[in-house]
Amino acid sequence: MSRLALVVCLSLLGSSCAPAAIKTVYIATASNFRPVITALVADLETACDVAVSVSSGSTGTLISQISQGAPFDLLISADPELSRQQLQDHPIIAFDPPFARALMAYWHPAANDPAAPVAIANPDTAPFGRAAMAVIGSDPGNLVRGANAAQAFAFVHLGAASAGYVPLSLLLAAGITEDQYEVIDPQRAPPILLQLVRVKPGQEASCVAGALYARLSTQFLVAKGYGAP
């Protein structure tokens, strides 16, 4: 629009001729899924003509933030049962069915000090922490607990832990070679199911949810370290 046309337009119609501000859709995601959602942000923004902002953490922490008024539109939870329990009094729009099962691996880089502790996510707030404790059993030994699964990964990556129980998705995203880890049999621990929670209404958030599902094919999820729910 030329400057003259813009002046005329504004004089006649006020600010209605100005370009509409782009809506931001705020997504909170369990830390194991952050590499996946981050890689899809550009596609989601293009598909829905929005900006997408991603925050991550343990599911328990994110649920607490939502309960306290955090402005998230969508939550990707790794604990559907906890989501329903803790958010039952929150005006949630919908709890969608689980769309994937996260897989856990035992990562043991040869270069790390074997005397260092083993890293896990905090079992009190992170499903990966509870899954790790189920595998470890009643004699946990020397453990270091991260606030979430991504921090447990960081402890191992930085050499602060000898090994760790971490999401397979983070290992694949980081390009860790298969000789450095073993995938834990899913039957040995409680399932870690991913679920989309629609926290707020809105056409833009609904569009982003639909665009996300359209990209989460079984083949795509398997390549990223996930299984069927």
N, C-alpha and C positions, 0 to 999 in steps of 0.2 A: 504494500500500500504506500503511495507517495505521501510526502509530508503534507501537501495541500489537501489530498483526499482524507488523510487522517484528521486534520484540523476540522474539516467540514463535518466528518463523521462524528467526532467528539462533540462538536457544537450542537449537532442535531440530536444525538442519542446519548450523550454523556459517555460514560466509560464502557458501554456495552460493546463498542467496536474493538476494544483492546483485546489482545490474545488472552485466552483463559489460562489461568495458572495450572500447571501440571500437578495433579494429585499425587501424593506420596502414599504408597501402601507399605505399612510397617509389618515385617515378618519377624517373629521370634522363633528360633529353631534350636532343637537339641544340638549340642556341639558336634555330634558324630555326623550330622547331615549338612553342616555348614559348607564343606567343599562342594557338595552337589548343588545346593541352592545358589551359592555364589556364582558357580559356572553358568547357571541358567538366568541370572538376573537380566542380562542384556536382552535375551529372548523374551522374557516376561514383560519387560518395559516396552519393547517394540510391539508385542502382541496386544497390549492393553493401553498403550499411550499413557503410561504412568511412570513415575519414579518408584523404585523399590529399594527400601532400606532394610538391611538384614542385621539382626542382633542374635547372638548365640550364648548358650550357657547350659547348665544342667537343667533338666526338665523341672525339677522341684523349685529351683531358683526362679525360673521363668514364670511358673505358675504363681509363685509368691508375688512377683512383680505385677502380674496381671491383676491379682486380687487387690493390690495397692494402687491400681489405677494407671499402670503403664499403658501407653497408647498403641498397643499392638492390634493390628487388624486380623492377623492369622498367626496361629501357633502350630509348629510342627513338634508334637510331643513324642517322647520315646517311652511314655508310660500312660496308656489310655485309662487304666484304672485310677491312677492318681489324679489324672486330669478331671475325671468325672467326680471323684470324691472331693477334691479341693475347690472345684469351680461350680459345684452344683447350685450354689446360691448366687452365682454371677450370671448376668443376663447374656449368656452365651447363645449365639445364633444356632450353631449345630456342632455336634461331634461326629465327624465323618468316620466311616469304617477304616481300620488299619489298612495301609497300602503297601507296607513292606516290613520285613523282619531284619533288624540290624544284626550283623555277625561280629563276634569278638575273637581276637587273636592274642596269643602270647608272644610278645616281641622281645627278642633277646639278642641285641647287637653284640657281636664278638668283641668289639673294641671297648665295651663298657666294663667298669670295675665289678667283678662278680661279688664283691663284699658289700656293694651298695644295696640299698633297699629295693624292693619290688614296688612299682607304681600301680596304683589303682585309682579310680574315681571315688569320690566320697559316697559311701553306700547310703548315707542319710538323704541325699538329694539327687543322686545320679543312678539311673537304672544300670549302667555299666558297672558301677561300683558294687551294687547288689549281686549282679551276675558274677563278678569276679570273686566275691566272697563265697558264693555257692560252689564255685570250682575249687577254691583254695581250701575250704573246709574249716574245721574248728581250731586248727593250729596255724594261724596266718603268718607267723614269723615276723620278719622285719619288713614293714610296709611303709610307704609314703603315700599320702592321700592327696589327690588333686581336687580342686573344687568341682571339676567336671572331667569328662573323658578326654577333652582336648588338652587339659593341663597335665593329666597323667601321661599322655603322649609326649608332651613337652619335656617332662622330667626324664624320660628315656632318651629322647632326642638330644638333650643337652648333657647327657651323661650323669645326671644326678640320681638316676636309678639304674640298677643292673639290668632290669627287664621290666615289662609291664603288661597288664591286661588292657588292651586298647581296642578301639573300633577298627575292623578291617578296612572300613571306608577311608580312614585317615592314613593308613599304611599305603593303600593304593594311590591315594591322592598325592602322597609324598614320594611315590616311586620306590618304596622299600622293596628290595628283592625277596623272593619267596624263601630263600635259604635262611632268612633272619627271623622267621615267625612260623607259628603253627596256628591254624584256624581251630578254635575250640568247637567241639561237637555241640550244636545247639541244644541237644537233649540234656546236657550236663548243667544247664543254668536256666533260670526263668526267662521266658521269651522277651526280647526287647522289640516291641512293635511300634512302628511309626504311624502316627495318626495326625490328620489335619483337623485342627479345631478352628472353627470360624468364630472369632471373638467379637467382631463388630459387623453390622450390616453395611452394605455399600456396593454399588455396581462395580467399582474399580477392584475392590477386594475379591468379589465373586469372579470377576474376569481373570484375575491373577491365579486364583485357585483352579479355575478350569484350564488355564494355559499350562499350569504346573502339571496337572494330571495328564494332560495331552502329551507331555514329554517324558513321563515316567513309565515307559514300556518295561516289560519284564527283562528284556535283553539289556536295556540301559541300566536298570537297577542292579542286575547281576554283575555287570561290568564295574559298577561303583562299589561293590562289596555288600550287597543286600540279597535277601532271599524272599520267597513268598511269605506273606503273613500267616 
